[in-house]
């Protein structure tokens, strides 16, 4: 910088196609992730009449699946598959969306029927969460890494807030119309669209994480 100061965001980061694709992927994934989790909780409580405790239990397989996916990605898959672990995670989540939708279309469904689908949804998300920043930062030079990680963290927070607004607004609009089920179906469809966009951006990311940033 001309005044001897360091920029908050290294301008060179935004000239790297792999990094800008990573920003887009981060925004798509986290808006879908947080938005869908909110929509699930609202749907179960306001649309299906489950208690807060029952809705919390429904989130347990999602959390356990996320933990398992994260652990597997960090310990084994990231080093072996590189960016393909992100693509695997997105495909698993899209498949889980279809599974959850199939359960919802079953009259009188129970929380027990949702457990395996939600666990799969969580596992796919865990694969991505554990790998995304590591792989995207791999597109940066050493002096850009700190700035890049900070920018990705900021995008993650903004995307989560956008997901809450978008998915929450969608579900509440359908609740007001007296059709919570269709609202959650639309939320699942929107998640699928966002994940498809994430899957497309992943092909622009580095094939492998840099060893210096690998877990």
C-alpha distance (Angstrom), angle and dihedral (degrees) to the residues before:
residue distance angle dihedral
X1 . . .
X2 3.82 . .
X3 3.83 92.8 .
X4 3.79 94.7 47.9
X5 3.81 94.1 -105.0
X6 3.80 127.6 129.1
X7 3.81 117.7 -122.4
X8 3.78 118.8 -119.3
X9 3.81 88.7 -129.9
X10 3.78 119.5 29.7
X11 3.84 105.0 -122.1
X12 3.80 90.4 -145.3
X13 3.82 89.7 67.3
X14 3.78 91.6 69.8
X15 3.80 91.5 55.8
X16 3.81 91.9 61.6
X17 3.82 111.9 91.8
X18 3.80 92.0 -157.6
X19 3.80 92.2 54.6
X20 3.80 95.1 45.2
X21 3.81 88.4 49.4
X22 3.78 86.8 52.2
X23 3.80 91.1 53.8
X24 3.81 90.0 51.2
X25 3.80 91.4 47.0
X26 3.80 91.9 48.8
X27 3.81 90.9 52.0
X28 3.80 93.8 47.8
X29 3.79 95.9 45.6
X30 3.79 100.1 45.3
X31 3.79 95.2 43.3
X32 3.82 87.8 53.3
X33 3.81 94.2 43.4
X34 3.80 99.0 49.6
X35 3.78 94.5 35.3
X36 3.79 93.5 53.7
X37 3.79 93.1 47.4
X38 3.79 89.7 53.4
X39 3.80 92.1 46.1
X40 3.81 91.0 51.4
X41 3.80 92.9 52.5
X42 3.80 93.4 46.4
X43 3.79 93.0 45.4
X44 3.79 94.4 51.4
X45 3.81 94.7 46.7
X46 3.80 104.2 34.2
X47 3.78 99.4 26.3
X48 3.81 103.1 35.8
X49 3.78 101.6 26.1
X50 3.78 97.3 -120.1
X51 3.79 117.4 154.2
X52 3.79 122.1 -111.9
X53 3.81 88.5 -105.3
X54 3.81 92.4 53.0
X55 3.80 91.1 47.5
X56 3.79 88.2 50.6
X57 3.79 90.4 52.9
X58 3.80 88.6 52.3
X59 3.79 88.3 57.4
X60 3.82 91.7 53.5
X61 3.83 97.2 79.9
X62 3.81 87.9 45.5
X63 3.81 90.3 54.4
X64 3.80 93.9 43.9
X65 3.79 91.1 48.7
X66 3.80 90.3 50.3
X67 3.80 90.9 51.1
X68 3.80 92.0 48.9
X69 3.81 93.1 47.2
X70 3.80 92.4 48.0
X71 3.78 92.9 48.8
X72 3.79 92.6 48.1
X73 3.79 93.3 48.0
X74 3.79 94.2 47.4
X75 3.78 96.5 44.6
X76 3.81 102.2 38.4
X77 3.78 122.0 -8.2
X78 3.79 104.6 53.5
X79 3.80 94.4 60.0
X80 3.81 91.9 45.3
X81 3.79 102.5 38.8
X82 3.80 105.9 25.8
X83 3.79 111.1 -172.1
X84 3.80 90.4 -2.2
X85 3.80 87.7 77.5
X86 3.81 87.2 65.2
X87 3.78 90.8 50.3
X88 3.80 91.1 48.1
X89 3.80 90.1 51.0
X90 3.79 92.6 50.7
X91 3.80 92.6 48.7
X92 3.82 91.3 49.6
X93 3.79 91.1 50.8
X94 3.80 93.1 48.8
X95 3.81 89.6 49.8
X96 3.81 89.9 48.4
X97 3.81 90.0 52.3
X98 3.78 89.0 57.3
X99 3.80 90.9 47.6
X100 3.81 92.9 50.6
X101 3.79 89.7 48.0
X102 3.81 90.9 51.9
X103 3.82 89.8 53.1
X104 3.80 91.8 48.9
X105 3.78 90.2 54.0
X106 3.81 88.7 58.0
X107 3.78 109.9 93.8
X108 3.80 114.2 -118.7
X109 3.80 95.2 9.8
X110 3.79 119.0 -176.1
X111 3.78 131.5 -142.4
X112 3.80 88.3 -112.3
X113 3.80 89.9 64.4
X114 3.80 90.1 56.0
X115 3.82 95.6 52.1
X116 3.84 100.5 88.3
X117 3.81 93.5 41.3
X118 3.81 92.4 49.3
X119 3.80 91.0 46.2
X120 3.80 89.3 53.8
X121 3.80 90.4 47.2
X122 3.79 89.6 52.6
X123 3.80 93.5 45.9
X124 3.79 91.6 54.0
X125 3.78 90.9 49.0
X126 3.80 91.2 47.9
X127 3.79 91.9 55.3
X128 3.80 89.4 55.1
X129 3.80 98.0 41.2
X130 3.80 92.7 52.8
X131 3.81 94.0 48.5
X132 3.78 112.1 28.9
X133 3.80 103.0 82.1
X134 3.81 91.7 39.7
X135 3.80 92.0 54.6
X136 3.79 96.0 41.9
X137 3.79 92.8 48.8
X138 3.79 85.3 53.4
X139 3.80 86.5 72.1
X140 3.82 91.2 63.8
X141 3.77 133.9 82.1
X142 3.80 119.1 -114.9
X143 3.81 94.3 -98.4
X144 3.81 91.1 49.2
X145 3.81 97.9 49.8
X146 3.81 98.5 89.7
X147 3.78 93.5 45.6
X148 3.79 90.9 45.5
X149 3.81 94.2 50.9
X150 3.80 90.6 48.6
X151 3.78 92.5 50.6
X152 3.80 91.3 49.3
X153 3.80 90.8 50.7
X154 3.81 89.8 52.1
X155 3.80 91.5 49.3
X156 3.81 89.2 49.6
X157 3.81 91.8 55.7
X158 3.80 93.7 45.5
X159 3.81 91.6 47.4
X160 3.80 91.7 50.3
X161 3.81 90.5 52.8
X162 3.81 90.7 47.5
X163 3.80 90.6 49.9
X164 3.80 91.6 52.2
X165 3.79 91.1 50.7
X166 3.81 95.2 44.6
X167 3.79 100.4 42.5
X168 3.80 94.1 36.5
X169 3.78 91.9 50.6
X170 3.79 91.2 48.0
X171 3.79 93.6 51.0
X172 3.80 95.7 43.6
X173 3.80 89.9 50.9
X174 3.79 90.1 56.5
X175 3.81 91.9 42.8
X176 3.79 88.8 55.7
X177 3.79 88.0 53.0
X178 3.81 89.8 51.5
X179 3.79 96.4 -112.1
X180 3.79 110.6 104.7
X181 3.81 93.1 158.8
X182 3.79 93.1 61.0
X183 3.80 89.0 47.4
X184 3.78 92.1 56.1
X185 3.79 91.0 44.3
X186 3.80 88.3 54.5
X187 3.81 89.1 48.7
X188 3.80 90.7 53.6
X189 3.79 89.9 48.1
X190 3.79 91.0 50.2
X191 3.78 90.5 50.0
X192 3.79 89.0 52.2
X193 3.81 91.0 52.0
X194 3.81 92.7 48.7
X195 3.80 91.8 46.7
X196 3.79 90.4 50.3
X197 3.80 87.8 54.3
X198 3.80 89.3 48.6
X199 3.79 90.2 50.1
X200 3.82 89.9 53.1
X201 3.82 93.2 50.4
X202 3.80 91.7 49.4
X203 3.81 90.7 72.0
X204 3.81 89.0 67.0
X205 3.81 93.1 56.2
X206 3.81 125.2 95.4
X207 3.79 111.7 -79.4
X208 3.80 91.0 -129.5
X209 3.80 135.5 25.0
X210 3.77 115.1 -111.0
X211 3.78 110.9 -101.9
X212 3.79 91.3 -127.8
X213 3.80 90.9 63.9
X214 3.77 100.8 34.2
X215 3.84 114.8 119.7
